Structure formats: C-alpha cells, structure tokens
C-alpha cells in the first residue's frame, strides 16, 4: 500500500497483510481540504497528542490504556477513532475533553496544554446526556446560563429557537425527555452542545444505542448540521460504515494499549449522501478498514484469554 499523505501518515505497526491500495476513493478530493485554486489548504492543528500515554492503577497492578499517542486533529476535520472494545478509544477522548490527564506526554488544544474541561470543547455521550427534569428547550439553554457562556435572555431565546428548528424539535420545545425517543434525545444533546458554540465537538458513540434506521437518520442529520454550522469533530465509533460515511479521516487504533495502527484519509467530497454506501470505492475502503480492525480485535482477544490450568 502506498504511504498516506501528510495528513494521514501511517503510524504504529504496519498492517499484517497490506492491500495493494487503500481505496480508489483516493482520487476523490475532500472539498474542505482544498483552497480556491485546488491546492491543499493549510489548516491549523486544533488538537495535538504529543507522546501521550495513560496508565491506570488497578488492584492487579498498572494498566496502560494509551501508549505514546502521536497525532494532530486540524480545524475542519471530522476524525473517527475506531478499534476493539476496551482498547483505549474513550480514554483518548477523555484526555481531549479534559476529564483525564495523561500520565506522560501531553495533549494540547490550540497550542495550550489541556488541564480540564472547557466551553470550547463540547462533549456528547452515548447515554443520552440530557437532564430529565428540564424541558427540551431548557436543556438546550442550560449551557447558556453557565458563567462561561452566559448571555442575555433575548439572545438565549434566539439561539434556542435556531437549534430547535435545525434539529426538528420546535414542536417539542416544552416536552420533557421521558416523552422522547432515543433519537430525539440525542438531537437534544447535539443541540445543547452546539448552542454554546464550541470549536471542537467530541462524540463518544452517540448513536450506538439507536436502532439501524434511527442511527442512519441521525448520521444524515449530523451531516446537515455540520454543513450548516461547521465544526471540528472527533467521533468514537465501532461502526466502520459510520466512520467512512461521516469522516474526513479515520484513526484505527491497536488493541490495548491504544496506539495508532493506521490513519486513513476518506476522500469522498462533502456533502455526502447515503448513495455512496453503494459505491465500489466505499466497499473497498470498508473491507480494508475491517481487516485492520479485525486483526486488532484478535490481538485484544488474545490478551484476555486466561492461562490454561496446569495439568
């Protein structure tokens, strides 16, 4: 396989059985990465992992979750992180969110070390992170009442109305989350994250608990919102199809501890539509990434296999 370009340098160990090429989608140029003259546009790195490692203390001894993570996420990127369950993907996201400090190395945002959560980094969790005692509208407005984002009542009303309409929730403004479907609750969570205008959106399997049709609808809605609002995104997912459909780059990580196995550029242009799932280039890219993930899954299973009892 030819090496990836400057934004997609392969890192970590090489694939066990590299394909002849990553994808015939390599000829398709992502619009966000090009300037008016068609040449690659320079984009600043918003986030950087610089030899970041995380080790947890456990009753059975130190457990390394992330090892020597080195990568950059640039402004306008949609980066998906994919790998086996329990390999350290969420720990990576938690470092960027400011929930977890690296044991060694550093993680920075806009050139400054991350020391804790901040309003410039919004987080959306898998578990429908909405407040059940607040209405849909009040959930969206919640972050706008905090000291870091506090604004006047008129502007708050305008922002809430904008995101209620954008997410198709205007008719449910005064409804409580218990009366909403899972997909609608995730719409509320996305609207609340967007309302405070973060520069970076961190999403930890936000659609993982949804049925297939609702998940597909939410992916399309997310693409529509990104087209309208623009954001830099890091998505944790186990779905190869979801990663390809949404992302400009995919980081495949190894079995625990998480290291970069491969960074893959997804060069389908935006806006994207469901028809690209049927393209031969999509299928080829899916096969390649599944092979990478499957090999790391086997390595993870081997780690978990207990030692045989002595005879």
ABEGO torsion letter per residue (X at the ends): XBBBBAAABBBEBBBABBBABABAAAABBBAAABBAAGBBBBBBBABBBBGBBBBBBBAAEBBBABBGBBBBBBBGBBBBBBEBBGAGAAAAAAAAAGABBBABEBBBBGGBBBAEBBAABBBBBAAGBBBAABBAAAAAAAAAABAAABBBAAAAAAAAAAAAAAAGAAAAAABBAAABBAAAAAAAAAAAAAAAGBABBBBBGAAAABBAAAAAAAAAAAAAAAAAAEBBBBBBBABAAAAAAABABBBBBBBOBBBBABBBBBABBOBBBAAAAABAAAAAAAAAAAAAAAAAAAAAAAAABBBBBBX
